[in-house]
Amino acid sequence: MTCCGARRAGLKDTVEQLRQERDLVESITQTSPAGIMLLSPKGVITYANRRAEQVLAERLTSCWAENATRSNGVSPVRMAV
């Protein structure tokens, strides 16, 4: 095997190992009962697992309901019926 061939094979192995590690971390975070989020330095959500998405959706729904009730005095649930 040539020098370049050996490097290429080593690089291929490293890429495969990183892919496997990434898949493992993804599997762990997606099945975790805890909400997991990653934020950019600017505070932008760059990753959220399923539980974090559920919690965020519940919070947003709750905030929307509170704001809608305050603004017109009618519960959003009653408005939808």
mmJSON file of the N, C-alpha and C atoms, coordinates in Angstrom:
{"data_MODEL":{"atom_site":{
"group_PDB":["ATOM","ATOM","ATOM","ATOM","ATOM","ATOM","ATOM","ATOM","ATOM","ATOM","ATOM","ATOM","ATOM","ATOM","ATOM","ATOM","ATOM","ATOM","ATOM","ATOM","ATOM","ATOM","ATOM","ATOM","ATOM","ATOM","ATOM","ATOM","ATOM","ATOM","ATOM","ATOM","ATOM","ATOM","ATOM","ATOM","ATOM","ATOM","ATOM","ATOM","ATOM","ATOM","ATOM","ATOM","ATOM","ATOM","ATOM","ATOM","ATOM","ATOM","ATOM","ATOM","ATOM","ATOM","ATOM","ATOM","ATOM","ATOM","ATOM","ATOM","ATOM","ATOM","ATOM","ATOM","ATOM","ATOM","ATOM","ATOM","ATOM","ATOM","ATOM","ATOM","ATOM","ATOM","ATOM","ATOM","ATOM","ATOM","ATOM","ATOM","ATOM","ATOM","ATOM","ATOM","ATOM","ATOM","ATOM","ATOM","ATOM","ATOM","ATOM","ATOM","ATOM","ATOM","ATOM","ATOM","ATOM","ATOM","ATOM","ATOM","ATOM","ATOM","ATOM","ATOM","ATOM","ATOM","ATOM","ATOM","ATOM","ATOM","ATOM","ATOM","ATOM","ATOM","ATOM","ATOM","ATOM","ATOM","ATOM","ATOM","ATOM","ATOM","ATOM","ATOM","ATOM","ATOM","ATOM","ATOM","ATOM","ATOM","ATOM","ATOM","ATOM","ATOM","ATOM","ATOM","ATOM","ATOM","ATOM","ATOM","ATOM","ATOM","ATOM","ATOM","ATOM","ATOM","ATOM","ATOM","ATOM","ATOM","ATOM","ATOM","ATOM","ATOM","ATOM","ATOM","ATOM","ATOM","ATOM","ATOM","ATOM","ATOM","ATOM","ATOM","ATOM","ATOM","ATOM","ATOM","ATOM","ATOM","ATOM","ATOM","ATOM","ATOM","ATOM","ATOM","ATOM","ATOM","ATOM","ATOM","ATOM","ATOM","ATOM","ATOM","ATOM","ATOM","ATOM","ATOM","ATOM","ATOM","ATOM","ATOM","ATOM","ATOM","ATOM","ATOM","ATOM","ATOM","ATOM","ATOM","ATOM","ATOM","ATOM","ATOM","ATOM","ATOM","ATOM","ATOM","ATOM","ATOM","ATOM","ATOM","ATOM","ATOM","ATOM","ATOM","ATOM","ATOM","ATOM","ATOM","ATOM","ATOM","ATOM","ATOM","ATOM","ATOM","ATOM","ATOM","ATOM","ATOM","ATOM","ATOM","ATOM","ATOM","ATOM","ATOM","ATOM","ATOM","ATOM","ATOM","ATOM","ATOM","ATOM"],
"id":[1,2,3,4,5,6,7,8,9,10,11,12,13,14,15,16,17,18,19,20,21,22,23,24,25,26,27,28,29,30,31,32,33,34,35,36,37,38,39,40,41,42,43,44,45,46,47,48,49,50,51,52,53,54,55,56,57,58,59,60,61,62,63,64,65,66,67,68,69,70,71,72,73,74,75,76,77,78,79,80,81,82,83,84,85,86,87,88,89,90,91,92,93,94,95,96,97,98,99,100,101,102,103,104,105,106,107,108,109,110,111,112,113,114,115,116,117,118,119,120,121,122,123,124,125,126,127,128,129,130,131,132,133,134,135,136,137,138,139,140,141,142,143,144,145,146,147,148,149,150,151,152,153,154,155,156,157,158,159,160,161,162,163,164,165,166,167,168,169,170,171,172,173,174,175,176,177,178,179,180,181,182,183,184,185,186,187,188,189,190,191,192,193,194,195,196,197,198,199,200,201,202,203,204,205,206,207,208,209,210,211,212,213,214,215,216,217,218,219,220,221,222,223,224,225,226,227,228,229,230,231,232,233,234,235,236,237,238,239,240,241,242,243],
"type_symbol":["N","C","C","N","C","C","N","C","C","N","C","C","N","C","C","N","C","C","N","C","C","N","C","C","N","C","C","N","C","C","N","C","C","N","C","C","N","C","C","N","C","C","N","C","C","N","C","C","N","C","C","N","C","C","N","C","C","N","C","C","N","C","C","N","C","C","N","C","C","N","C","C","N","C","C","N","C","C","N","C","C","N","C","C","N","C","C","N","C","C","N","C","C","N","C","C","N","C","C","N","C","C","N","C","C","N","C","C","N","C","C","N","C","C","N","C","C","N","C","C","N","C","C","N","C","C","N","C","C","N","C","C","N","C","C","N","C","C","N","C","C","N","C","C","N","C","C","N","C","C","N","C","C","N","C","C","N","C","C","N","C","C","N","C","C","N","C","C","N","C","C","N","C","C","N","C","C","N","C","C","N","C","C","N","C","C","N","C","C","N","C","C","N","C","C","N","C","C","N","C","C","N","C","C","N","C","C","N","C","C","N","C","C","N","C","C","N","C","C","N","C","C","N","C","C","N","C","C","N","C","C","N","C","C","N","C","C","N","C","C","N","C","C"],
"label_atom_id":["N","CA","C","N","CA","C","N","CA","C","N","CA","C","N","CA","C","N","CA","C","N","CA","C","N","CA","C","N","CA","C","N","CA","C","N","CA","C","N","CA","C","N","CA","C","N","CA","C","N","CA","C","N","CA","C","N","CA","C","N","CA","C","N","CA","C","N","CA","C","N","CA","C","N","CA","C","N","CA","C","N","CA","C","N","CA","C","N","CA","C","N","CA","C","N","CA","C","N","CA","C","N","CA","C","N","CA","C","N","CA","C","N","CA","C","N","CA","C","N","CA","C","N","CA","C","N","CA","C","N","CA","C","N","CA","C","N","CA","C","N","CA","C","N","CA","C","N","CA","C","N","CA","C","N","CA","C","N","CA","C","N","CA","C","N","CA","C","N","CA","C","N","CA","C","N","CA","C","N","CA","C","N","CA","C","N","CA","C","N","CA","C","N","CA","C","N","CA","C","N","CA","C","N","CA","C","N","CA","C","N","CA","C","N","CA","C","N","CA","C","N","CA","C","N","CA","C","N","CA","C","N","CA","C","N","CA","C","N","CA","C","N","CA","C","N","CA","C","N","CA","C","N","CA","C","N","CA","C","N","CA","C","N","CA","C","N","CA","C","N","CA","C","N","CA","C","N","CA","C","N","CA","C"],
"label_alt_id":[null,null,null,null,null,null,null,null,null,null,null,null,null,null,null,null,null,null,null,null,null,null,null,null,null,null,null,null,null,null,null,null,null,null,null,null,null,null,null,null,null,null,null,null,null,null,null,null,null,null,null,null,null,null,null,null,null,null,null,null,null,null,null,null,null,null,null,null,null,null,null,null,null,null,null,null,null,null,null,null,null,null,null,null,null,null,null,null,null,null,null,null,null,null,null,null,null,null,null,null,null,null,null,null,null,null,null,null,null,null,null,null,null,null,null,null,null,null,null,null,null,null,null,null,null,null,null,null,null,null,null,null,null,null,null,null,null,null,null,null,null,null,null,null,null,null,null,null,null,null,null,null,null,null,null,null,null,null,null,null,null,null,null,null,null,null,null,null,null,null,null,null,null,null,null,null,null,null,null,null,null,null,null,null,null,null,null,null,null,null,null,null,null,null,null,null,null,null,null,null,null,null,null,null,null,null,null,null,null,null,null,null,null,null,null,null,null,null,null,null,null,null,null,null,null,null,null,null,null,null,null,null,null,null,null,null,null,null,null,null,null,null,null],
"label_comp_id":["MET","MET","MET","THR","THR","THR","CYS","CYS","CYS","CYS","CYS","CYS","GLY","GLY","GLY","ALA","ALA","ALA","ARG","ARG","ARG","ARG","ARG","ARG","ALA","ALA","ALA","GLY","GLY","GLY","LEU","LEU","LEU","LYS","LYS","LYS","ASP","ASP","ASP","THR","THR","THR","VAL","VAL","VAL","GLU","GLU","GLU","GLN","GLN","GLN","LEU","LEU","LEU","ARG","ARG","ARG","GLN","GLN","GLN","GLU","GLU","GLU","ARG","ARG","ARG","ASP","ASP","ASP","LEU","LEU","LEU","VAL","VAL","VAL","GLU","GLU","GLU","SER","SER","SER","ILE","ILE","ILE","THR","THR","THR","GLN","GLN","GLN","THR","THR","THR","SER","SER","SER","PRO","PRO","PRO","ALA","ALA","ALA","GLY","GLY","GLY","ILE","ILE","ILE","MET","MET","MET","LEU","LEU","LEU","LEU","LEU","LEU","SER","SER","SER","PRO","PRO","PRO","LYS","LYS","LYS","GLY","GLY","GLY","VAL","VAL","VAL","ILE","ILE","ILE","THR","THR","THR","TYR","TYR","TYR","ALA","ALA","ALA","ASN","ASN","ASN","ARG","ARG","ARG","ARG","ARG","ARG","ALA","ALA","ALA","GLU","GLU","GLU","GLN","GLN","GLN","VAL","VAL","VAL","LEU","LEU","LEU","ALA","ALA","ALA","GLU","GLU","GLU","ARG","ARG","ARG","LEU","LEU","LEU","THR","THR","THR","SER","SER","SER","CYS","CYS","CYS","TRP","TRP","TRP","ALA","ALA","ALA","GLU","GLU","GLU","ASN","ASN","ASN","ALA","ALA","ALA","THR","THR","THR","ARG","ARG","ARG","SER","SER","SER","ASN","ASN","ASN","GLY","GLY","GLY","VAL","VAL","VAL","SER","SER","SER","PRO","PRO","PRO","VAL","VAL","VAL","ARG","ARG","ARG","MET","MET","MET","ALA","ALA","ALA","VAL","VAL","VAL"],
"label_asym_id":["A","A","A","A","A","A","A","A","A","A","A","A","A","A","A","A","A","A","A","A","A","A","A","A","A","A","A","A","A","A","A","A","A","A","A","A","A","A","A","A","A","A","A","A","A","A","A","A","A","A","A","A","A","A","A","A","A","A","A","A","A","A","A","A","A","A","A","A","A","A","A","A","A","A","A","A","A","A","A","A","A","A","A","A","A","A","A","A","A","A","A","A","A","A","A","A","A","A","A","A","A","A","A","A","A","A","A","A","A","A","A","A","A","A","A","A","A","A","A","A","A","A","A","A","A","A","A","A","A","A","A","A","A","A","A","A","A","A","A","A","A","A","A","A","A","A","A","A","A","A","A","A","A","A","A","A","A","A","A","A","A","A","A","A","A","A","A","A","A","A","A","A","A","A","A","A","A","A","A","A","A","A","A","A","A","A","A","A","A","A","A","A","A","A","A","A","A","A","A","A","A","A","A","A","A","A","A","A","A","A","A","A","A","A","A","A","A","A","A","A","A","A","A","A","A","A","A","A","A","A","A","A","A","A","A","A","A","A","A","A","A","A","A"],
"label_entity_id":["1","1","1","1","1","1","1","1","1","1","1","1","1","1","1","1","1","1","1","1","1","1","1","1","1","1","1","1","1","1","1","1","1","1","1","1","1","1","1","1","1","1","1","1","1","1","1","1","1","1","1","1","1","1","1","1","1","1","1","1","1","1","1","1","1","1","1","1","1","1","1","1","1","1","1","1","1","1","1","1","1","1","1","1","1","1","1","1","1","1","1","1","1","1","1","1","1","1","1","1","1","1","1","1","1","1","1","1","1","1","1","1","1","1","1","1","1","1","1","1","1","1","1","1","1","1","1","1","1","1","1","1","1","1","1","1","1","1","1","1","1","1","1","1","1","1","1","1","1","1","1","1","1","1","1","1","1","1","1","1","1","1","1","1","1","1","1","1","1","1","1","1","1","1","1","1","1","1","1","1","1","1","1","1","1","1","1","1","1","1","1","1","1","1","1","1","1","1","1","1","1","1","1","1","1","1","1","1","1","1","1","1","1","1","1","1","1","1","1","1","1","1","1","1","1","1","1","1","1","1","1","1","1","1","1","1","1","1","1","1","1","1","1"],
"label_seq_id":[1,1,1,2,2,2,3,3,3,4,4,4,5,5,5,6,6,6,7,7,7,8,8,8,9,9,9,10,10,10,11,11,11,12,12,12,13,13,13,14,14,14,15,15,15,16,16,16,17,17,17,18,18,18,19,19,19,20,20,20,21,21,21,22,22,22,23,23,23,24,24,24,25,25,25,26,26,26,27,27,27,28,28,28,29,29,29,30,30,30,31,31,31,32,32,32,33,33,33,34,34,34,35,35,35,36,36,36,37,37,37,38,38,38,39,39,39,40,40,40,41,41,41,42,42,42,43,43,43,44,44,44,45,45,45,46,46,46,47,47,47,48,48,48,49,49,49,50,50,50,51,51,51,52,52,52,53,53,53,54,54,54,55,55,55,56,56,56,57,57,57,58,58,58,59,59,59,60,60,60,61,61,61,62,62,62,63,63,63,64,64,64,65,65,65,66,66,66,67,67,67,68,68,68,69,69,69,70,70,70,71,71,71,72,72,72,73,73,73,74,74,74,75,75,75,76,76,76,77,77,77,78,78,78,79,79,79,80,80,80,81,81,81],
"pdbx_PDB_ins_code":[null,null,null,null,null,null,null,null,null,null,null,null,null,null,null,null,null,null,null,null,null,null,null,null,null,null,null,null,null,null,null,null,null,null,null,null,null,null,null,null,null,null,null,null,null,null,null,null,null,null,null,null,null,null,null,null,null,null,null,null,null,null,null,null,null,null,null,null,null,null,null,null,null,null,null,null,null,null,null,null,null,null,null,null,null,null,null,null,null,null,null,null,null,null,null,null,null,null,null,null,null,null,null,null,null,null,null,null,null,null,null,null,null,null,null,null,null,null,null,null,null,null,null,null,null,null,null,null,null,null,null,null,null,null,null,null,null,null,null,null,null,null,null,null,null,null,null,null,null,null,null,null,null,null,null,null,null,null,null,null,null,null,null,null,null,null,null,null,null,null,null,null,null,null,null,null,null,null,null,null,null,null,null,null,null,null,null,null,null,null,null,null,null,null,null,null,null,null,null,null,null,null,null,null,null,null,null,null,null,null,null,null,null,null,null,null,null,null,null,null,null,null,null,null,null,null,null,null,null,null,null,null,null,null,null,null,null,null,null,null,null,null,null],
"Cartn_x":[0.848,0.0,0.896,0.514,1.31,1.029,1.868,1.703,0.324,-0.064,-1.367,-2.51,-2.317,-3.344,-3.564,-2.48,-2.586,-3.306,-2.977,-3.653,-5.136,-5.441,-6.835,-7.613,-7.019,-7.673,-7.868,-6.852,-6.962,-8.04,-8.115,-9.136,-10.529,-10.654,-11.938,-12.378,-11.461,-11.771,-12.186,-11.472,-11.781,-13.169,-13.483,-14.801,-15.891,-15.696,-16.688,-16.857,-15.752,-15.822,-16.596,-16.325,-17.044,-18.527,-18.861,-20.258,-20.967,-20.316,-20.908,-21.107,-20.121,-20.237,-21.369,-21.474,-22.546,-23.909,-24.045,-25.313,-25.66,-24.671,-24.902,-25.382,-24.714,-25.114,-26.524,-26.823,-28.16,-29.209,-28.92,-29.848,-30.077,-29.017,-29.129,-29.933,-29.625,-30.328,-31.792,-32.095,-33.479,-34.348,-33.763,-34.551,-34.504,-33.779,-33.68,-35.014,-35.403,-36.63,-36.439,-35.213,-34.923,-34.894,-35.346,-35.257,-33.821,-33.307,-31.929,-31.952,-31.355,-31.268,-29.85,-29.46,-28.2,-28.529,-27.856,-28.063,-26.779,-26.926,-25.764,-25.36,-24.19,-23.789,-24.79,-25.566,-26.573,-27.914,-27.99,-29.215,-30.207,-29.78,-30.637,-30.575,-31.731,-31.77,-31.227,-30.16,-29.568,-29.885,-30.357,-30.737,-31.7,-32.716,-33.629,-34.098,-34.032,-34.529,-36.06,-36.668,-38.138,-38.752,-38.164,-38.736,-38.634,-37.53,-37.39,-38.426,-38.67,-39.69,-41.062,-41.365,-42.655,-42.789,-41.746,-41.775,-41.932,-41.173,-41.28,-42.675,-43.244,-44.589,-45.609,-45.474,-46.388,-46.262,-45.021,-44.791,-45.377,-45.133,-45.647,-47.172,-47.782,-49.241,-49.77,-49.116,-49.528,-49.406,-48.291,-48.101,-49.132,-49.421,-50.407,-51.774,-52.117,-53.415,-53.521,-52.465,-52.477,-52.625,-51.88,-51.945,-53.306,-53.866,-55.168,-56.258,-56.193,-57.191,-57.068,-55.852,-55.655,-56.127,-55.907,-56.195,-57.68,-58.489,-59.909,-60.824,-60.241,-61.039,-61.708,-61.442,-62.075,-61.006,-61.285,-60.332,-60.222,-59.008,-58.851,-59.603,-59.788,-60.524,-61.982,-62.549,-63.932,-64.072,-63.046,-63.097,-63.115,-62.432,-62.316,-63.58,-64.399,-65.603,-66.712],
"Cartn_y":[-1.17,0.0,1.236,2.21,3.43,4.318,5.315,6.274,6.926,7.391,8.053,7.067,5.831,4.805,4.509,4.46,4.203,5.357,6.574,7.746,7.738,7.414,7.381,6.328,5.157,4.097,4.523,5.165,5.65,6.714,7.601,8.649,8.041,7.039,6.365,5.717,5.074,4.463,5.518,6.647,7.72,8.296,8.506,9.031,8.063,6.78,5.775,5.757,5.846,5.865,7.106,8.248,9.477,9.367,8.761,8.555,7.682,6.612,5.721,6.446,7.237,7.997,9.015,9.703,10.672,9.993,8.837,8.11,7.662,7.256,6.851,8.036,9.164,10.357,10.785,10.75,11.106,10.173,8.887,7.909,8.16,8.427,8.681,9.947,11.02,12.276,12.207,11.518,11.451,10.573,9.602,8.718,9.129,10.171,10.632,11.2,10.891,11.483,12.956,13.419,14.822,15.64,16.873,17.776,18.241,18.154,18.554,19.532,20.712,21.719,22.235,22.615,23.305,24.685,25.687,27.057,27.599,28.422,29.101,30.218,30.8,31.923,33.085,33.178,34.241,33.843,32.639,32.187,31.512,31.168,30.481,28.975,28.336,26.888,26.202,25.428,24.714,23.227,22.753,21.347,21.227,20.403,20.073,18.638,17.847,16.478,16.49,15.337,15.249,15.806,15.472,15.95,17.471,18.035,19.493,20.129,19.538,20.058,20.019,18.939,18.837,19.92,20.097,21.1,22.493,22.783,24.092,24.308,23.301,23.427,23.676,22.966,23.171,24.587,25.072,26.434,27.47,27.296,28.254,28.263,27.087,26.991,27.677,27.437,28.05,29.569,30.07,31.524,32.121,31.433,31.924,32.0,30.967,30.94,32.076,32.308,33.4,34.75,34.971,36.248,36.458,35.416,35.538,35.844,35.212,35.45,36.874,37.349,38.718,39.756,39.492,40.515,40.691,39.622,39.78,39.166,38.613,38.052,36.743,36.174,34.92,33.847,32.719,31.613,31.097,30.806,30.26,28.958,28.194,26.948,27.247,28.241,28.604,29.229,29.956,30.583,29.51,28.391,27.353,26.503,26.489,25.632,26.243],
"Cartn_z":[0.0,0.0,0.0,-0.786,-0.865,0.337,0.475,1.566,1.517,0.327,0.179,0.396,-0.056,0.14,1.616,2.378,3.819,4.512,4.12,4.716,4.381,3.137,2.708,3.488,3.691,4.454,5.908,6.462,7.841,7.974,6.989,6.987,6.871,6.015,5.844,7.157,7.862,9.158,10.173,10.195,11.132,10.861,9.581,9.213,9.651,9.44,9.848,11.364,12.096,13.555,14.032,13.446,13.809,13.481,12.371,11.979,13.017,13.444,14.443,15.775,16.182,17.433,17.338,16.195,15.995,16.092,15.451,15.488,16.902,17.674,19.061,19.898,19.772,20.534,20.124,18.849,18.364,18.955,18.983,19.54,21.03,21.755,23.196,23.457,22.75,23.017,22.598,21.514,21.064,21.96,22.628,23.493,24.959,25.279,26.659,27.134,28.367,28.906,29.281,29.284,29.606,28.316,28.414,27.276,27.108,25.896,25.619,24.451,24.681,23.626,23.536,22.334,22.122,21.581,22.116,21.669,21.071,20.054,19.483,20.449,20.271,21.12,21.081,19.999,19.887,20.5,21.057,21.697,20.77,19.575,18.616,18.895,18.939,19.16,17.909,18.09,16.96,17.005,18.152,18.296,19.459,19.298,20.392,20.191,21.258,21.134,21.247,21.092,21.084,22.355,23.504,24.769,24.872,24.45,24.471,23.552,22.396,21.488,22.14,22.867,23.555,24.621,25.41,26.478,25.88,24.826,24.187,23.613,23.002,22.433,23.541,24.654,25.783,26.328,26.463,26.962,26.018,24.713,23.739,23.735,23.82,23.86,25.111,26.233,27.488,27.42,26.891,26.768,25.832,24.727,23.773,24.437,25.198,25.875,26.886,27.66,28.641,27.951,26.888,26.172,25.516,24.94,24.282,25.305,26.466,27.504,28.028,28.223,28.714,27.701,26.429,25.422,25.161,25.266,24.973,26.025,27.058,28.136,27.818,26.659,26.252,26.174,26.749,26.701,25.277,24.8,23.448,23.251,24.338,24.22,23.881,24.563,24.282,22.894,22.447,21.121,20.044,20.271,19.26,19.16,20.188,20.198,19.392],
"occupancy":[1.0,1.0,1.0,1.0,1.0,1.0,1.0,1.0,1.0,1.0,1.0,1.0,1.0,1.0,1.0,1.0,1.0,1.0,1.0,1.0,1.0,1.0,1.0,1.0,1.0,1.0,1.0,1.0,1.0,1.0,1.0,1.0,1.0,1.0,1.0,1.0,1.0,1.0,1.0,1.0,1.0,1.0,1.0,1.0,1.0,1.0,1.0,1.0,1.0,1.0,1.0,1.0,1.0,1.0,1.0,1.0,1.0,1.0,1.0,1.0,1.0,1.0,1.0,1.0,1.0,1.0,1.0,1.0,1.0,1.0,1.0,1.0,1.0,1.0,1.0,1.0,1.0,1.0,1.0,1.0,1.0,1.0,1.0,1.0,1.0,1.0,1.0,1.0,1.0,1.0,1.0,1.0,1.0,1.0,1.0,1.0,1.0,1.0,1.0,1.0,1.0,1.0,1.0,1.0,1.0,1.0,1.0,1.0,1.0,1.0,1.0,1.0,1.0,1.0,1.0,1.0,1.0,1.0,1.0,1.0,1.0,1.0,1.0,1.0,1.0,1.0,1.0,1.0,1.0,1.0,1.0,1.0,1.0,1.0,1.0,1.0,1.0,1.0,1.0,1.0,1.0,1.0,1.0,1.0,1.0,1.0,1.0,1.0,1.0,1.0,1.0,1.0,1.0,1.0,1.0,1.0,1.0,1.0,1.0,1.0,1.0,1.0,1.0,1.0,1.0,1.0,1.0,1.0,1.0,1.0,1.0,1.0,1.0,1.0,1.0,1.0,1.0,1.0,1.0,1.0,1.0,1.0,1.0,1.0,1.0,1.0,1.0,1.0,1.0,1.0,1.0,1.0,1.0,1.0,1.0,1.0,1.0,1.0,1.0,1.0,1.0,1.0,1.0,1.0,1.0,1.0,1.0,1.0,1.0,1.0,1.0,1.0,1.0,1.0,1.0,1.0,1.0,1.0,1.0,1.0,1.0,1.0,1.0,1.0,1.0,1.0,1.0,1.0,1.0,1.0,1.0,1.0,1.0,1.0,1.0,1.0,1.0,1.0,1.0,1.0,1.0,1.0,1.0],
"B_iso_or_equiv":[0.0,0.0,0.0,0.0,0.0,0.0,0.0,0.0,0.0,0.0,0.0,0.0,0.0,0.0,0.0,0.0,0.0,0.0,0.0,0.0,0.0,0.0,0.0,0.0,0.0,0.0,0.0,0.0,0.0,0.0,0.0,0.0,0.0,0.0,0.0,0.0,0.0,0.0,0.0,0.0,0.0,0.0,0.0,0.0,0.0,0.0,0.0,0.0,0.0,0.0,0.0,0.0,0.0,0.0,0.0,0.0,0.0,0.0,0.0,0.0,0.0,0.0,0.0,0.0,0.0,0.0,0.0,0.0,0.0,0.0,0.0,0.0,0.0,0.0,0.0,0.0,0.0,0.0,0.0,0.0,0.0,0.0,0.0,0.0,0.0,0.0,0.0,0.0,0.0,0.0,0.0,0.0,0.0,0.0,0.0,0.0,0.0,0.0,0.0,0.0,0.0,0.0,0.0,0.0,0.0,0.0,0.0,0.0,0.0,0.0,0.0,0.0,0.0,0.0,0.0,0.0,0.0,0.0,0.0,0.0,0.0,0.0,0.0,0.0,0.0,0.0,0.0,0.0,0.0,0.0,0.0,0.0,0.0,0.0,0.0,0.0,0.0,0.0,0.0,0.0,0.0,0.0,0.0,0.0,0.0,0.0,0.0,0.0,0.0,0.0,0.0,0.0,0.0,0.0,0.0,0.0,0.0,0.0,0.0,0.0,0.0,0.0,0.0,0.0,0.0,0.0,0.0,0.0,0.0,0.0,0.0,0.0,0.0,0.0,0.0,0.0,0.0,0.0,0.0,0.0,0.0,0.0,0.0,0.0,0.0,0.0,0.0,0.0,0.0,0.0,0.0,0.0,0.0,0.0,0.0,0.0,0.0,0.0,0.0,0.0,0.0,0.0,0.0,0.0,0.0,0.0,0.0,0.0,0.0,0.0,0.0,0.0,0.0,0.0,0.0,0.0,0.0,0.0,0.0,0.0,0.0,0.0,0.0,0.0,0.0,0.0,0.0,0.0,0.0,0.0,0.0,0.0,0.0,0.0,0.0,0.0,0.0,0.0,0.0,0.0,0.0,0.0,0.0],
"pdbx_formal_charge":[null,null,null,null,null,null,null,null,null,null,null,null,null,null,null,null,null,null,null,null,null,null,null,null,null,null,null,null,null,null,null,null,null,null,null,null,null,null,null,null,null,null,null,null,null,null,null,null,null,null,null,null,null,null,null,null,null,null,null,null,null,null,null,null,null,null,null,null,null,null,null,null,null,null,null,null,null,null,null,null,null,null,null,null,null,null,null,null,null,null,null,null,null,null,null,null,null,null,null,null,null,null,null,null,null,null,null,null,null,null,null,null,null,null,null,null,null,null,null,null,null,null,null,null,null,null,null,null,null,null,null,null,null,null,null,null,null,null,null,null,null,null,null,null,null,null,null,null,null,null,null,null,null,null,null,null,null,null,null,null,null,null,null,null,null,null,null,null,null,null,null,null,null,null,null,null,null,null,null,null,null,null,null,null,null,null,null,null,null,null,null,null,null,null,null,null,null,null,null,null,null,null,null,null,null,null,null,null,null,null,null,null,null,null,null,null,null,null,null,null,null,null,null,null,null,null,null,null,null,null,null,null,null,null,null,null,null,null,null,null,null,null,null],
"auth_seq_id":[1,1,1,2,2,2,3,3,3,4,4,4,5,5,5,6,6,6,7,7,7,8,8,8,9,9,9,10,10,10,11,11,11,12,12,12,13,13,13,14,14,14,15,15,15,16,16,16,17,17,17,18,18,18,19,19,19,20,20,20,21,21,21,22,22,22,23,23,23,24,24,24,25,25,25,26,26,26,27,27,27,28,28,28,29,29,29,30,30,30,31,31,31,32,32,32,33,33,33,34,34,34,35,35,35,36,36,36,37,37,37,38,38,38,39,39,39,40,40,40,41,41,41,42,42,42,43,43,43,44,44,44,45,45,45,46,46,46,47,47,47,48,48,48,49,49,49,50,50,50,51,51,51,52,52,52,53,53,53,54,54,54,55,55,55,56,56,56,57,57,57,58,58,58,59,59,59,60,60,60,61,61,61,62,62,62,63,63,63,64,64,64,65,65,65,66,66,66,67,67,67,68,68,68,69,69,69,70,70,70,71,71,71,72,72,72,73,73,73,74,74,74,75,75,75,76,76,76,77,77,77,78,78,78,79,79,79,80,80,80,81,81,81],
"auth_comp_id":["MET","MET","MET","THR","THR","THR","CYS","CYS","CYS","CYS","CYS","CYS","GLY","GLY","GLY","ALA","ALA","ALA","ARG","ARG","ARG","ARG","ARG","ARG","ALA","ALA","ALA","GLY","GLY","GLY","LEU","LEU","LEU","LYS","LYS","LYS","ASP","ASP","ASP","THR","THR","THR","VAL","VAL","VAL","GLU","GLU","GLU","GLN","GLN","GLN","LEU","LEU","LEU","ARG","ARG","ARG","GLN","GLN","GLN","GLU","GLU","GLU","ARG","ARG","ARG","ASP","ASP","ASP","LEU","LEU","LEU","VAL","VAL","VAL","GLU","GLU","GLU","SER","SER","SER","ILE","ILE","ILE","THR","THR","THR","GLN","GLN","GLN","THR","THR","THR","SER","SER","SER","PRO","PRO","PRO","ALA","ALA","ALA","GLY","GLY","GLY","ILE","ILE","ILE","MET","MET","MET","LEU","LEU","LEU","LEU","LEU","LEU","SER","SER","SER","PRO","PRO","PRO","LYS","LYS","LYS","GLY","GLY","GLY","VAL","VAL","VAL","ILE","ILE","ILE","THR","THR","THR","TYR","TYR","TYR","ALA","ALA","ALA","ASN","ASN","ASN","ARG","ARG","ARG","ARG","ARG","ARG","ALA","ALA","ALA","GLU","GLU","GLU","GLN","GLN","GLN","VAL","VAL","VAL","LEU","LEU","LEU","ALA","ALA","ALA","GLU","GLU","GLU","ARG","ARG","ARG","LEU","LEU","LEU","THR","THR","THR","SER","SER","SER","CYS","CYS","CYS","TRP","TRP","TRP","ALA","ALA","ALA","GLU","GLU","GLU","ASN","ASN","ASN","ALA","ALA","ALA","THR","THR","THR","ARG","ARG","ARG","SER","SER","SER","ASN","ASN","ASN","GLY","GLY","GLY","VAL","VAL","VAL","SER","SER","SER","PRO","PRO","PRO","VAL","VAL","VAL","ARG","ARG","ARG","MET","MET","MET","ALA","ALA","ALA","VAL","VAL","VAL"],
"auth_asym_id":["A","A","A","A","A","A","A","A","A","A","A","A","A","A","A","A","A","A","A","A","A","A","A","A","A","A","A","A","A","A","A","A","A","A","A","A","A","A","A","A","A","A","A","A","A","A","A","A","A","A","A","A","A","A","A","A","A","A","A","A","A","A","A","A","A","A","A","A","A","A","A","A","A","A","A","A","A","A","A","A","A","A","A","A","A","A","A","A","A","A","A","A","A","A","A","A","A","A","A","A","A","A","A","A","A","A","A","A","A","A","A","A","A","A","A","A","A","A","A","A","A","A","A","A","A","A","A","A","A","A","A","A","A","A","A","A","A","A","A","A","A","A","A","A","A","A","A","A","A","A","A","A","A","A","A","A","A","A","A","A","A","A","A","A","A","A","A","A","A","A","A","A","A","A","A","A","A","A","A","A","A","A","A","A","A","A","A","A","A","A","A","A","A","A","A","A","A","A","A","A","A","A","A","A","A","A","A","A","A","A","A","A","A","A","A","A","A","A","A","A","A","A","A","A","A","A","A","A","A","A","A","A","A","A","A","A","A","A","A","A","A","A","A"],
"auth_atom_id":["N","CA","C","N","CA","C","N","CA","C","N","CA","C","N","CA","C","N","CA","C","N","CA","C","N","CA","C","N","CA","C","N","CA","C","N","CA","C","N","CA","C","N","CA","C","N","CA","C","N","CA","C","N","CA","C","N","CA","C","N","CA","C","N","CA","C","N","CA","C","N","CA","C","N","CA","C","N","CA","C","N","CA","C","N","CA","C","N","CA","C","N","CA","C","N","CA","C","N","CA","C","N","CA","C","N","CA","C","N","CA","C","N","CA","C","N","CA","C","N","CA","C","N","CA","C","N","CA","C","N","CA","C","N","CA","C","N","CA","C","N","CA","C","N","CA","C","N","CA","C","N","CA","C","N","CA","C","N","CA","C","N","CA","C","N","CA","C","N","CA","C","N","CA","C","N","CA","C","N","CA","C","N","CA","C","N","CA","C","N","CA","C","N","CA","C","N","CA","C","N","CA","C","N","CA","C","N","CA","C","N","CA","C","N","CA","C","N","CA","C","N","CA","C","N","CA","C","N","CA","C","N","CA","C","N","CA","C","N","CA","C","N","CA","C","N","CA","C","N","CA","C","N","CA","C","N","CA","C","N","CA","C","N","CA","C","N","CA","C","N","CA","C","N","CA","C","N","CA","C","N","CA","C"],
"pdbx_PDB_model_num":[1,1,1,1,1,1,1,1,1,1,1,1,1,1,1,1,1,1,1,1,1,1,1,1,1,1,1,1,1,1,1,1,1,1,1,1,1,1,1,1,1,1,1,1,1,1,1,1,1,1,1,1,1,1,1,1,1,1,1,1,1,1,1,1,1,1,1,1,1,1,1,1,1,1,1,1,1,1,1,1,1,1,1,1,1,1,1,1,1,1,1,1,1,1,1,1,1,1,1,1,1,1,1,1,1,1,1,1,1,1,1,1,1,1,1,1,1,1,1,1,1,1,1,1,1,1,1,1,1,1,1,1,1,1,1,1,1,1,1,1,1,1,1,1,1,1,1,1,1,1,1,1,1,1,1,1,1,1,1,1,1,1,1,1,1,1,1,1,1,1,1,1,1,1,1,1,1,1,1,1,1,1,1,1,1,1,1,1,1,1,1,1,1,1,1,1,1,1,1,1,1,1,1,1,1,1,1,1,1,1,1,1,1,1,1,1,1,1,1,1,1,1,1,1,1,1,1,1,1,1,1,1,1,1,1,1,1,1,1,1,1,1,1]
}}}
